[in-house]
Amino acid sequence: MGMESLIQRLNSEHRQQQSGGSSWHHQHSSSWGGLRYKSTKAAAAPSQSATQDDVATSSGAELTTPPEFFPLPESSSMEVVSAIHQACDALERASIAGAKADAFFSASWCISGLQAVHEALGSPWWVSILIFNISLRCCTFPLMVLAQKGSAKMMEFNHNLLHAKKLQEAAMKATSQEEHQRLFKAFRTEYTKQVSKHGDPVKQALVVPGIMLLNGGVFISIFNGISKLMDSKAPSLTTGGAFWFGDLTVPDPLFGLPVMCTLVTLAMVEYGINLTGDAGPMPAERQSMQQGLKWFLRVMALMFLPAGNYVAAGTALLWVSNTGFGVGQGLLLRSAWFRSRVGLPSMEALREMNARVLEANAAAGGPAGPAPSPFSPKATDAQAAAAAAPLLFNQPPQGPRR
C-alpha cells in the first residue's frame, strides 16, 4: 500500500506541474498587437493524465486562429527598412560609378557635375538635367558673342580693304616700274593700317572654328555622359522623370519627346544663328551649298520620330533643352538691341558691308591664272602681300606686273 500511495503522490505532482506550465504558456503567448494566439501546447489535446479541471483551466482564455505569418517587432522592422535603404544607396552609387567608368574623362566630369546638382538642390533628375545643361550653355554663351565679334571684324576688315584692293589692282596694271612701286607701297601702307586697326586677319579667322570645336566638345561630353548614365539604370533614374515619361532610362512610351526633338531641331535650322553671322548675300555657290545643308538638316530632324523608340527619355530631354537653348540664343544674337549692348554691329550693317564686298569682287574679276605662291622661297615681300590680299575676298591671287 505504501508503494501505491507513493505512485499516486508522484502522479499528482506531475499533473500539477503540467497544469502550471500550460497556464504560464497561455499568459505569455500574446502577440505584439494585443491578440492571443494558440501555442502548440495549448492547441494540442490534453494528455491522458490531465484531469477535466486541467482542461478547463487550459481552455479558459479566449484563443484566436494564428495568422499565416507573425509580425516583426518594431525594432526589427526598422532594421529591415534601414538595410533595404542601405542596399538601394549602394546600388545607386555603384550604378553611377559604373557610368563614370564607361564614359571618357570629360563625360565623366559631366556626370559628376550633374550628380552634384541633383544632390545639392534635391531636385528630380529631369530638372537636374535641364539645370545642368542650360548652365553649361550659359557659360559658353560669351564664346558665341566672341565668335560673332570675330566674324564682324572680318567683314569690317574686308569692307575697309576695298580701297587697298583698288590700289593693288592699279599696281598690277601699272605700265612702269616707278608707278608700280608707288601704288604697291600705298597698298601695303593701307593694308598695314587696317591690320593694326582690326587685328591679324589670320587670328580672327581662327576664332570661329575654334569656338565651334569647343562648343561641339562640350555638347558631345554631356551627351555621352547622360547616355551612359541612362544606360546604368540607376534606381533613382527609373522614377526621376515627370509627366508621361516617369522612367528616364527607357524610351518615351508616348513619343512626346521625339516629337519635341523634331520641332526644336526644325526651329534651330530656321532661326538658329550660324557662326558666320548670317550676313546677307553670298556667292551663288555658297548659297546653294547652304540651302542644301538646310534641307539635309530638315530631313535629319524627321529621323527623331522613328529613332525615338531607341533613345532613352533622359537623352531626348537633353536634346530638347540643348536645341531649345540654341534657338533662343539665335534669336537673341539677331536682336538689334542686344547687339548694340554687347558692341556688335547690327545685322543690317553687316549685310550692307558684305554686299559691297561681293560687288567689288565681282567688278574686279580679272584674268584667271596661276600666281606665285606667297610662301614660295623665291617670292618677294611685295609678291607675298599682293598674293595674300585677294584671299580675303575669296578670289584667286594674281601676281604683280613688273
C-alpha contacts under 8 A as a table, 3 or more apart, distances in Angstrom:
res1	aa1	res2	aa2	distance
1	M	4	E	5.14
1	M	5	S	6.23
2	G	5	S	5.25
2	G	6	L	6.24
3	M	6	L	5.12
3	M	7	I	6.36
4	E	7	I	5.11
4	E	8	Q	6.26
5	S	8	Q	5.11
5	S	9	R	6.15
6	L	9	R	5.10
6	L	10	L	6.31
7	I	10	L	5.16
7	I	11	N	6.24
8	Q	11	N	5.10
8	Q	12	S	6.12
9	R	12	S	5.11
9	R	13	E	6.33
10	L	13	E	5.19
10	L	14	H	6.20
11	N	14	H	5.03
11	N	15	R	6.22
12	S	15	R	5.21
12	S	16	Q	6.31
13	E	16	Q	5.08
13	E	17	Q	6.30
14	H	17	Q	5.16
14	H	18	Q	6.33
15	R	18	Q	5.11
15	R	19	S	6.11
15	R	49	S	6.93
15	R	50	A	6.24
16	Q	19	S	5.09
16	Q	20	G	6.11
17	Q	20	G	5.14
17	Q	21	G	6.17
18	Q	21	G	5.22
18	Q	22	S	6.21
19	S	22	S	5.34
19	S	23	S	6.37
19	S	50	A	7.93
19	S	54	D	5.84
19	S	57	T	7.83
19	S	58	S	7.49
20	G	23	S	5.30
20	G	24	W	6.25
21	G	24	W	5.13
21	G	25	H	6.15
22	S	25	H	5.12
22	S	26	H	6.39
22	S	41	K	7.21
22	S	42	A	6.69
22	S	58	S	6.29
23	S	26	H	5.24
23	S	27	Q	6.33
23	S	57	T	7.38
23	S	58	S	6.06
24	W	27	Q	5.15
24	W	28	H	6.50
25	H	28	H	5.36
25	H	29	S	6.08
25	H	39	S	7.60
25	H	42	A	7.82
26	H	29	S	5.23
26	H	30	S	7.65
26	H	38	K	7.76
26	H	39	S	7.43
26	H	42	A	7.19
26	H	58	S	7.71
26	H	61	A	7.57
27	Q	30	S	7.13
29	S	36	R	6.07
29	S	37	Y	6.19
29	S	38	K	7.26
29	S	39	S	6.79
30	S	34	G	6.21
30	S	35	L	5.54
30	S	36	R	4.10
30	S	37	Y	6.10
31	S	34	G	5.47
31	S	35	L	5.26
31	S	36	R	5.87
31	S	37	Y	6.96
32	W	35	L	7.41
32	W	71	P	7.93
32	W	73	P	7.12
35	L	64	T	7.71
36	R	62	E	7.44
36	R	63	L	5.92
36	R	64	T	6.45
37	Y	63	L	5.83
37	Y	64	T	5.52
37	Y	65	T	6.61
37	Y	66	P	5.54
38	K	42	A	5.99
38	K	43	A	5.72
38	K	63	L	6.01
38	K	64	T	6.73
38	K	65	T	7.10
38	K	66	P	6.60
39	S	42	A	5.09
39	S	43	A	5.90
40	T	43	A	5.25
40	T	44	A	6.06
41	K	44	A	5.29
42	A	45	A	7.77
42	A	58	S	6.80
42	A	59	S	7.68
46	P	50	A	6.18
46	P	55	V	6.49
47	S	50	A	5.38
48	Q	51	T	7.94
50	A	54	D	5.93
50	A	55	V	7.05
51	T	54	D	5.21
51	T	55	V	6.55
52	Q	55	V	5.07
52	Q	56	A	6.19
53	D	56	A	5.11
53	D	57	T	6.08
54	D	57	T	5.04
54	D	58	S	6.14
55	V	58	S	5.14
55	V	59	S	6.16
56	A	59	S	5.26
56	A	60	G	5.94
57	T	60	G	5.28
58	S	61	A	7.32
59	S	62	E	7.51
67	P	70	F	6.63
72	L	76	S	5.97
72	L	77	S	6.10
73	P	76	S	5.36
73	P	77	S	6.34
74	E	77	S	5.11
74	E	78	M	6.34
75	S	78	M	5.32
75	S	79	E	6.36
76	S	79	E	5.05
76	S	80	V	6.28
77	S	80	V	5.14
77	S	81	V	6.25
78	M	81	V	5.10
78	M	82	S	6.03
79	E	82	S	5.08
79	E	83	A	6.11
80	V	83	A	5.06
80	V	84	I	6.22
81	V	84	I	5.15
81	V	85	H	6.14
82	S	85	H	5.05
82	S	86	Q	6.14
83	A	86	Q	5.13
83	A	87	A	6.18
84	I	87	A	5.06
84	I	88	C	6.24
85	H	88	C	5.17
85	H	89	D	6.23
86	Q	89	D	5.08
86	Q	90	A	6.13
87	A	90	A	5.07
87	A	91	L	6.19
88	C	91	L	5.04
88	C	92	E	6.06
88	C	235	P	7.45
89	D	92	E	4.97
89	D	93	R	6.17
90	A	93	R	5.23
90	A	94	A	6.07
91	L	94	A	5.07
91	L	95	S	6.04
91	L	234	A	7.34
91	L	235	P	7.59
92	E	95	S	5.23
92	E	96	I	6.32
92	E	234	A	5.35
92	E	235	P	6.11
92	E	236	S	7.24
93	R	96	I	5.30
93	R	97	A	6.00
94	A	97	A	5.06
94	A	98	G	6.07
95	S	98	G	5.11
95	S	99	A	6.34
95	S	232	S	5.39
95	S	233	K	6.99
95	S	234	A	5.39
96	I	99	A	5.03
96	I	100	K	6.32
96	I	229	L	6.56
96	I	232	S	6.71
96	I	234	A	6.74
97	A	100	K	5.12
97	A	101	A	6.25
98	G	101	A	5.03
98	G	102	D	6.28
98	G	232	S	7.04
99	A	102	D	5.20
99	A	103	A	6.31
99	A	108	S	7.81
99	A	225	G	7.69
99	A	228	K	5.25
99	A	229	L	5.29
99	A	231	D	7.58
99	A	232	S	5.82
100	K	103	A	5.29
100	K	104	F	7.73
100	K	107	A	7.61
100	K	108	S	4.75
100	K	111	I	6.72
100	K	112	S	7.98
100	K	225	G	7.56
100	K	228	K	7.64
100	K	229	L	7.78
101	A	104	F	7.59
101	A	108	S	7.36
102	D	228	K	7.03
103	A	107	A	5.68
103	A	108	S	5.62
103	A	224	N	6.84
103	A	225	G	6.20
103	A	228	K	6.55
104	F	107	A	5.42
104	F	108	S	6.03
105	F	108	S	4.98
105	F	109	W	6.36
106	S	109	W	5.07
106	S	110	C	6.45
106	S	221	S	5.68
107	A	110	C	4.96
107	A	111	I	6.35
107	A	220	I	7.89
107	A	221	S	4.34
107	A	222	I	5.68
107	A	223	F	7.74
107	A	224	N	5.91
107	A	225	G	4.45
108	S	111	I	5.06
108	S	112	S	6.30
108	S	225	G	6.11
109	W	112	S	5.03
109	W	113	G	6.13
110	C	113	G	4.99
110	C	114	L	6.07
110	C	221	S	6.86
110	C	222	I	5.60
110	C	225	G	6.07
111	I	114	L	5.09
111	I	115	Q	6.06
111	I	222	I	7.61
111	I	225	G	5.54
111	I	226	I	6.81
111	I	229	L	7.31
112	S	115	Q	5.05
112	S	116	A	6.11
113	G	116	A	5.03
113	G	117	V	6.30
113	G	132	F	7.56
114	L	117	V	5.15
114	L	118	H	6.20
114	L	128	S	6.63
114	L	129	I	6.76
114	L	132	F	6.04
115	Q	118	H	5.02
115	Q	119	E	6.15
116	A	119	E	5.23
116	A	120	A	5.84
117	V	120	A	5.19
117	V	121	L	5.91
117	V	122	G	7.83
117	V	123	S	7.99
117	V	128	S	6.15
117	V	132	F	7.01
118	H	121	L	5.68
118	H	122	G	5.49
118	H	123	S	5.59
118	H	124	P	6.90
118	H	125	W	6.45
118	H	128	S	5.42
119	E	122	G	5.12
119	E	123	S	7.47
123	S	127	V	6.14
123	S	128	S	6.09
124	P	127	V	5.41
124	P	128	S	6.20
124	P	240	G	5.41
124	P	241	G	7.15
125	W	128	S	4.91
125	W	129	I	6.13
125	W	236	S	7.96
125	W	237	L	6.63
125	W	240	G	4.86
125	W	241	G	6.59
126	W	129	I	5.19
126	W	130	L	6.49
126	W	240	G	6.16
126	W	241	G	5.41
126	W	242	A	7.24
126	W	248	L	7.76
126	W	314	G	7.02
126	W	317	L	7.68
127	V	130	L	5.18
127	V	131	I	6.16
128	S	131	I	5.10
128	S	132	F	5.94
129	I	132	F	5.29
129	I	133	N	6.02
129	I	314	G	7.90
129	I	317	L	7.89
129	I	318	L	6.75
130	L	133	N	5.37
130	L	134	I	6.00
130	L	317	L	7.84
130	L	318	L	6.97
130	L	321	S	6.32
131	I	134	I	5.40
131	I	135	S	5.94
132	F	135	S	5.13
132	F	136	L	6.30
133	N	136	L	5.21
133	N	137	R	6.33
133	N	222	I	7.69
133	N	318	L	7.21
133	N	321	S	7.31
133	N	322	N	6.80
134	I	137	R	5.01
134	I	138	C	6.07
134	I	321	S	7.18
134	I	322	N	7.02
134	I	325	F	7.16
135	S	138	C	5.07
135	S	139	C	6.30
136	L	139	C	5.07
136	L	140	T	6.44
137	R	140	T	5.09
137	R	141	F	6.02
137	R	322	N	7.72
137	R	325	F	7.62
138	C	141	F	5.01
138	C	142	P	7.73
139	C	142	P	6.87
140	T	143	L	5.34
140	T	144	M	6.88
140	T	215	N	7.20
141	F	144	M	5.12
141	F	145	V	6.58
141	F	329	Q	8.00
142	P	145	V	4.98
142	P	146	L	6.18
143	L	146	L	4.85
143	L	147	A	6.15
143	L	211	I	6.59
144	M	147	A	4.93
144	M	148	Q	6.24
144	M	211	I	7.27
144	M	275	L	7.65
145	V	148	Q	5.03
145	V	149	K	6.26
145	V	333	L	7.80
145	V	342	V	8.00
146	L	149	K	5.02
146	L	150	G	6.22
147	A	150	G	5.03
147	A	151	S	6.14
147	A	207	V	6.26
147	A	208	V	5.21
147	A	211	I	6.77
147	A	275	L	6.58
148	Q	151	S	5.08
148	Q	152	A	6.05
148	Q	275	L	6.66
148	Q	276	T	7.12
148	Q	277	G	6.20
148	Q	344	L	7.55
149	K	152	A	5.02
149	K	153	K	6.08
149	K	344	L	6.25
150	G	153	K	5.10
150	G	154	M	6.30
150	G	204	Q	5.56
150	G	205	A	7.34
150	G	207	V	6.48
150	G	208	V	6.96
151	S	154	M	5.17
151	S	155	M	6.42
151	S	204	Q	7.54
151	S	205	A	7.63
151	S	208	V	7.13
151	S	275	L	7.60
151	S	276	T	5.79
151	S	277	G	6.60
152	A	155	M	5.12
152	A	156	E	6.15
152	A	277	G	7.48
152	A	344	L	7.37
152	A	345	P	7.14
152	A	350	L	7.07
153	K	156	E	5.02
153	K	157	F	5.87
153	K	198	H	6.40
153	K	204	Q	7.59
154	M	157	F	4.94
154	M	158	N	6.16
154	M	201	P	6.70
154	M	204	Q	6.81
154	M	205	A	7.26
155	M	158	N	5.13
155	M	159	H	6.09
155	M	350	L	7.08
155	M	353	M	6.92
155	M	354	N	6.58
156	E	159	H	4.96
156	E	160	N	5.99
156	E	350	L	7.94
156	E	353	M	7.06
157	F	160	N	5.22
157	F	161	L	6.14
157	F	194	Q	6.77
157	F	195	V	7.91
157	F	198	H	6.43
157	F	201	P	7.84
158	N	161	L	5.15
158	N	162	L	6.87
158	N	357	V	6.82
158	N	392	L	6.41
158	N	393	F	7.00
159	H	162	L	5.68
159	H	353	M	5.88
159	H	354	N	7.23
159	H	356	R	7.15
159	H	357	V	5.76
160	N	163	H	6.86
160	N	164	A	7.94
160	N	194	Q	7.22
161	L	164	A	4.92
161	L	165	K	5.99
161	L	190	E	7.72
161	L	191	Y	6.96
161	L	194	Q	7.20
162	L	165	K	5.01
162	L	166	K	6.36
162	L	357	V	7.26
162	L	360	A	7.36
163	H	166	K	5.15
163	H	167	L	6.45
163	H	190	E	7.94
164	A	167	L	5.05
164	A	168	Q	6.22
164	A	186	A	7.86
164	A	187	F	5.12
164	A	188	R	7.82
164	A	190	E	5.71
164	A	191	Y	6.27
165	K	168	Q	4.92
165	K	169	E	6.16
165	K	187	F	7.38
165	K	389	A	7.65
165	K	390	P	7.68
166	K	169	E	5.10
166	K	170	A	6.12
167	L	170	A	5.06
167	L	171	A	6.10
167	L	183	L	5.92
167	L	184	F	6.87
167	L	186	A	6.94
167	L	187	F	5.33
168	Q	171	A	5.04
168	Q	172	M	6.28
168	Q	183	L	7.06
168	Q	184	F	6.18
168	Q	187	F	5.78
168	Q	386	A	6.83
169	E	172	M	5.11
169	E	173	K	6.35
170	A	173	K	5.08
170	A	174	A	6.12
170	A	180	H	7.91
170	A	183	L	6.85
171	A	174	A	5.12
171	A	179	E	7.22
171	A	180	H	4.73
171	A	181	Q	7.38
171	A	182	R	7.93
171	A	183	L	5.08
171	A	184	F	5.50
171	A	400	P	7.05
171	A	401	R	7.50
172	M	180	H	7.00
172	M	399	G	7.48
172	M	400	P	4.74
172	M	401	R	4.94
172	M	402	R	7.98
173	K	180	H	7.93
173	K	401	R	6.67
174	A	177	Q	7.50
174	A	179	E	6.00
174	A	180	H	5.19
174	A	401	R	7.10
175	T	179	E	7.27
175	T	180	H	7.35
175	T	402	R	7.80
176	S	179	E	5.40
176	S	180	H	6.20
176	S	402	R	7.53
177	Q	180	H	5.08
177	Q	181	Q	6.18
177	Q	402	R	6.26
178	E	181	Q	5.23
178	E	182	R	6.16
179	E	182	R	5.12
179	E	183	L	6.13
180	H	183	L	5.33
180	H	184	F	5.93
180	H	401	R	7.78
180	H	402	R	7.37
181	Q	184	F	5.08
181	Q	185	K	5.93
182	R	185	K	5.22
182	R	186	A	6.35
183	L	186	A	5.07
183	L	187	F	6.19
184	F	187	F	4.87
184	F	188	R	6.25
184	F	382	A	7.52
185	K	188	R	5.15
185	K	189	T	6.18
186	A	189	T	5.07
186	A	190	E	6.23
187	F	190	E	5.22
187	F	191	Y	6.07
188	R	191	Y	4.95
188	R	192	T	6.01
188	R	385	A	7.39
189	T	192	T	5.24
189	T	193	K	6.19
190	E	193	K	5.04
190	E	194	Q	6.34
191	Y	194	Q	5.28
191	Y	195	V	6.24
192	T	195	V	5.05
192	T	196	S	6.16
193	K	196	S	5.28
193	K	197	K	6.27
194	Q	197	K	4.97
194	Q	198	H	5.95
194	Q	199	G	7.69
195	V	198	H	5.32
195	V	199	G	4.94
195	V	200	D	5.61
195	V	201	P	7.16
196	S	199	G	5.50
196	S	200	D	7.55
198	H	201	P	7.74
199	G	203	K	7.76
199	G	204	Q	7.26
200	D	203	K	5.46
200	D	204	Q	6.35
201	P	204	Q	4.97
201	P	205	A	5.96
202	V	205	A	5.07
202	V	206	L	6.46
203	K	206	L	5.18
203	K	207	V	6.63
204	Q	207	V	5.35
204	Q	208	V	7.64
205	A	208	V	6.39
205	A	209	P	7.80
206	L	209	P	5.78
206	L	210	G	6.06
207	V	210	G	5.17
207	V	211	I	6.19
208	V	211	I	5.35
208	V	212	M	6.18
208	V	275	L	6.49
208	V	276	T	7.58
209	P	212	M	4.83
209	P	213	L	6.15
210	G	213	L	5.24
210	G	214	L	6.30
211	I	214	L	4.97
211	I	215	N	6.12
212	M	215	N	5.33
212	M	216	G	6.12
212	M	275	L	7.63
213	L	216	G	5.05
213	L	217	G	6.08
214	L	217	G	5.08
214	L	218	V	6.30
215	N	218	V	5.15
215	N	219	F	6.29
216	G	219	F	5.23
216	G	220	I	6.10
217	G	220	I	5.15
217	G	221	S	6.08
218	V	221	S	5.20
218	V	222	I	6.40
219	F	222	I	5.36
219	F	223	F	5.92
220	I	223	F	5.05
220	I	224	N	5.92
221	S	224	N	5.28
221	S	225	G	6.05
222	I	225	G	4.96
222	I	226	I	6.08
223	F	226	I	5.42
223	F	227	S	6.08
223	F	315	T	7.14
223	F	318	L	7.40
224	N	227	S	5.10
224	N	228	K	6.16
225	G	228	K	5.27
225	G	229	L	6.14
226	I	229	L	4.83
226	I	230	M	6.08
226	I	314	G	7.28
226	I	315	T	6.29
227	S	230	M	5.19
227	S	231	D	6.27
227	S	312	A	7.71
227	S	314	G	7.79
227	S	315	T	5.89
228	K	231	D	5.00
228	K	232	S	6.33
229	L	232	S	5.19
229	L	233	K	7.28
229	L	234	A	7.67
230	M	233	K	5.77
230	M	234	A	7.56
230	M	237	L	7.39
230	M	248	L	6.89
230	M	249	T	4.80
230	M	312	A	6.76
230	M	314	G	6.70
230	M	315	T	7.49
231	D	249	T	6.62
233	K	237	L	6.64
233	K	238	T	6.91
233	K	249	T	6.02
234	A	237	L	5.40
234	A	238	T	6.90
235	P	238	T	5.48
235	P	239	T	7.33
236	S	239	T	5.57
236	S	240	G	5.85
237	L	240	G	4.65
237	L	241	G	7.30
237	L	247	D	6.52
237	L	248	L	5.78
237	L	249	T	6.47
238	T	241	G	7.41
238	T	246	G	7.02
238	T	247	D	4.29
238	T	248	L	5.80
238	T	249	T	6.06
239	T	246	G	5.61
239	T	247	D	5.26
239	T	248	L	7.31
240	G	246	G	6.33
240	G	247	D	6.34
240	G	248	L	6.41
241	G	245	F	5.57
241	G	246	G	3.97
241	G	247	D	5.41
241	G	248	L	5.51
241	G	314	G	7.96
242	A	245	F	5.55
242	A	246	G	4.86
243	F	246	G	6.42
244	W	252	D	7.86
244	W	253	P	7.95
244	W	254	L	7.35
245	F	248	L	6.61
245	F	252	D	5.78
245	F	253	P	7.27
245	F	313	A	6.78
247	D	250	V	6.10
247	D	313	A	7.36
248	L	251	P	7.50
248	L	312	A	6.25
248	L	313	A	4.76
248	L	314	G	4.70
249	T	312	A	5.24
249	T	313	A	6.27
249	T	314	G	6.47
250	V	311	V	7.37
250	V	312	A	4.66
250	V	313	A	5.93
251	P	308	G	6.54
251	P	309	N	5.57
251	P	310	Y	6.12
251	P	311	V	5.38
251	P	312	A	4.28
251	P	313	A	4.98
252	D	255	F	5.27
252	D	256	G	6.78
252	D	257	L	6.49
252	D	258	P	7.76
252	D	308	G	7.12
252	D	309	N	7.18
252	D	312	A	6.97
252	D	313	A	5.28
253	P	309	N	7.89
255	F	258	P	5.38
255	F	259	V	6.36
255	F	305	L	7.55
255	F	308	G	6.50
255	F	309	N	7.71
256	G	259	V	5.30
256	G	260	M	6.33
257	L	260	M	4.94
257	L	261	C	6.11
257	L	308	G	7.71
257	L	313	A	7.10
257	L	316	A	6.16
257	L	317	L	6.77
257	L	320	V	7.66
258	P	261	C	4.91
258	P	262	T	6.29
258	P	304	F	5.51
258	P	305	L	5.43
258	P	307	A	7.75
258	P	308	G	5.15
258	P	316	A	6.81
259	V	262	T	5.15
259	V	263	L	6.32
259	V	304	F	7.29
259	V	305	L	6.30
260	M	263	L	5.10
260	M	264	V	6.15
260	M	320	V	6.57
261	C	264	V	5.45
261	C	265	T	6.07
261	C	301	A	7.60
261	C	304	F	6.59
261	C	316	A	6.99
261	C	319	W	6.58
261	C	320	V	5.31
262	T	265	T	5.23
262	T	266	L	6.23
262	T	301	A	5.00
262	T	302	L	5.81
262	T	303	M	7.82
262	T	304	F	5.91
262	T	305	L	7.21
263	L	266	L	5.23
263	L	267	A	6.23
263	L	301	A	7.79
264	V	267	A	4.90
264	V	268	M	6.03
264	V	320	V	6.64
264	V	323	T	6.08
264	V	324	G	5.81
264	V	327	V	7.60
265	T	268	M	4.91
265	T	269	V	6.32
265	T	298	R	7.80
265	T	301	A	5.77
265	T	323	T	6.40
266	L	269	V	5.14
266	L	270	E	6.43
266	L	297	L	7.82
266	L	298	R	6.02
266	L	301	A	6.32
267	A	270	E	5.16
267	A	271	Y	5.74
267	A	272	G	7.14
267	A	327	V	6.61
268	M	271	Y	5.32
268	M	272	G	4.48
268	M	323	T	6.71
268	M	324	G	7.60
268	M	326	G	6.69
268	M	327	V	5.15
269	V	272	G	5.89
269	V	294	K	6.46
269	V	297	L	6.93
269	V	298	R	7.15
271	Y	327	V	6.09
271	Y	330	G	6.23
271	Y	331	L	6.59
272	G	326	G	6.18
272	G	327	V	4.85
272	G	328	G	7.62
272	G	329	Q	7.16
272	G	330	G	4.32
272	G	331	L	6.83
273	I	277	G	6.79
273	I	278	D	7.00
273	I	326	G	7.96
273	I	327	V	7.74
273	I	329	Q	7.38
273	I	330	G	4.22
273	I	331	L	7.33
273	I	333	L	7.12
273	I	334	R	7.52
274	N	277	G	5.79
274	N	278	D	6.34
274	N	330	G	7.84
275	L	278	D	7.85
276	T	279	A	7.22
277	G	347	M	7.85
278	D	347	M	7.83
279	A	347	M	6.53
279	A	350	L	5.51
279	A	351	R	4.71
279	A	354	N	6.68
280	G	350	L	7.45
280	G	351	R	4.49
280	G	352	E	7.73
280	G	354	N	6.90
280	G	355	A	7.33
281	P	351	R	6.83
281	P	354	N	6.86
281	P	355	A	6.02
282	M	286	R	6.43
282	M	287	Q	6.06
282	M	354	N	7.81
282	M	355	A	7.78
282	M	358	L	7.28
283	P	286	R	5.43
283	P	287	Q	6.12
283	P	358	L	7.59
284	A	287	Q	5.00
284	A	288	S	6.13
285	E	288	S	5.32
285	E	289	M	6.23
286	R	289	M	4.96
286	R	290	Q	6.07
287	Q	290	Q	5.10
287	Q	291	Q	6.23
288	S	291	Q	5.12
288	S	292	G	6.17
289	M	292	G	5.11
289	M	293	L	6.23
290	Q	293	L	5.04
290	Q	294	K	6.25
291	Q	294	K	5.08
291	Q	295	W	6.34
292	G	295	W	5.22
292	G	296	F	6.21
293	L	296	F	5.01
293	L	297	L	6.24
294	K	297	L	5.11
294	K	298	R	6.18
295	W	298	R	4.98
295	W	299	V	6.29
296	F	299	V	5.26
296	F	300	M	6.21
297	L	300	M	4.92
297	L	301	A	6.08
298	R	301	A	5.13
298	R	302	L	6.82
299	V	302	L	5.39
299	V	303	M	6.95
300	M	303	M	5.17
300	M	304	F	7.52
301	A	304	F	5.94
302	L	305	L	5.98
303	M	306	P	5.92
303	M	307	A	6.20
304	F	307	A	4.92
304	F	308	G	5.70
305	L	308	G	5.36
306	P	309	N	6.43
307	A	310	Y	5.56
307	A	311	V	6.60
308	G	311	V	5.37
308	G	312	A	7.95
308	G	316	A	7.99
311	V	315	T	6.61
311	V	316	A	6.62
312	A	315	T	5.37
312	A	316	A	6.38
313	A	316	A	5.05
313	A	317	L	6.05
314	G	317	L	5.05
314	G	318	L	6.37
315	T	318	L	5.08
315	T	319	W	6.50
316	A	319	W	5.11
316	A	320	V	6.30
317	L	320	V	5.13
317	L	321	S	6.27
318	L	321	S	5.29
318	L	322	N	6.02
319	W	322	N	5.14
319	W	323	T	5.90
320	V	323	T	5.43
320	V	324	G	5.82
321	S	324	G	5.12
321	S	325	F	6.08
322	N	325	F	5.22
322	N	326	G	6.37
323	T	326	G	4.87
323	T	327	V	6.36
324	G	327	V	5.15
324	G	328	G	6.45
325	F	328	G	5.14
325	F	329	Q	6.01
326	G	329	Q	4.92
326	G	330	G	6.13
327	V	330	G	5.17
327	V	331	L	6.37
328	G	331	L	5.19
328	G	332	L	6.17
329	Q	332	L	5.10
329	Q	333	L	6.13
330	G	333	L	5.19
330	G	334	R	6.28
331	L	334	R	5.23
331	L	335	S	6.43
332	L	335	S	5.15
332	L	338	F	6.68
333	L	338	F	6.76
333	L	339	R	6.57
334	R	338	F	7.85
334	R	339	R	7.33
334	R	347	M	6.86
335	S	338	F	5.38
335	S	339	R	6.23
336	A	339	R	5.13
336	A	340	S	6.15
336	A	346	S	5.68
336	A	347	M	7.35
337	W	340	S	5.35
337	W	341	R	6.36
338	F	341	R	5.00
338	F	342	V	6.40
339	R	342	V	5.36
339	R	343	G	6.02
339	R	344	L	4.69
339	R	345	P	6.45
339	R	346	S	6.31
340	S	343	G	5.13
340	S	344	L	5.70
340	S	345	P	6.77
340	S	346	S	7.18
341	R	344	L	7.61
345	P	349	A	6.33
345	P	350	L	6.77
346	S	349	A	5.26
346	S	350	L	6.44
347	M	350	L	5.08
347	M	351	R	6.15
348	E	351	R	5.13
348	E	352	E	6.19
349	A	352	E	5.10
349	A	353	M	6.22
350	L	353	M	5.17
350	L	354	N	6.04
351	R	354	N	5.09
351	R	355	A	6.06
352	E	355	A	5.14
352	E	356	R	6.36
353	M	356	R	5.19
353	M	357	V	6.31
354	N	357	V	5.12
354	N	358	L	6.21
355	A	358	L	5.15
355	A	359	E	6.10
356	R	359	E	5.02
356	R	360	A	6.13
357	V	360	A	5.11
357	V	361	N	6.13
357	V	393	F	7.41
358	L	361	N	5.00
358	L	362	A	6.11
358	L	393	F	7.84
359	E	362	A	5.13
359	E	363	A	6.17
360	A	363	A	5.09
360	A	364	A	6.06
361	N	364	A	5.16
361	N	365	G	6.24
361	N	393	F	6.59
361	N	395	Q	7.54
362	A	365	G	5.50
365	G	395	Q	7.99
368	A	396	P	7.26
368	A	398	Q	7.84
369	G	398	Q	7.29
370	P	397	P	7.83
370	P	398	Q	7.25
371	A	387	A	7.42
371	A	397	P	6.08
371	A	398	Q	5.14
371	A	399	G	5.12
372	P	376	S	7.18
372	P	379	A	7.00
372	P	383	Q	7.54
372	P	387	A	7.51
372	P	398	Q	7.82
372	P	399	G	6.25
373	S	376	S	5.24
373	S	379	A	7.16
373	S	384	A	7.33
373	S	387	A	7.13
374	P	379	A	6.19
374	P	383	Q	6.49
374	P	384	A	4.07
374	P	385	A	7.35
374	P	387	A	5.89
374	P	388	A	6.59
375	F	379	A	7.07
375	F	384	A	7.12
376	S	379	A	5.28
379	A	383	Q	5.87
379	A	384	A	6.41
380	T	383	Q	5.15
380	T	384	A	6.21
381	D	384	A	5.03
381	D	385	A	6.19
382	A	385	A	5.32
382	A	386	A	6.07
383	Q	386	A	5.13
383	Q	387	A	5.89
383	Q	399	G	6.36
383	Q	400	P	6.51
384	A	387	A	5.16
384	A	388	A	5.97
385	A	388	A	5.18
385	A	389	A	6.08
386	A	389	A	5.58
386	A	390	P	7.36
386	A	397	P	7.46
386	A	398	Q	7.33
386	A	399	G	6.80
386	A	400	P	6.88
387	A	390	P	6.41
387	A	391	L	7.53
387	A	397	P	4.72
387	A	398	Q	5.91
387	A	399	G	6.23
388	A	391	L	5.52
388	A	392	L	7.64
388	A	397	P	6.77
389	A	392	L	5.85
389	A	393	F	7.81
389	A	397	P	7.62
390	P	393	F	5.32
390	P	394	N	6.65
390	P	395	Q	5.50
390	P	396	P	6.64
390	P	397	P	5.49
390	P	398	Q	7.93
391	L	394	N	5.09
391	L	395	Q	5.70
391	L	396	P	6.72
391	L	397	P	6.63
392	L	395	Q	7.61
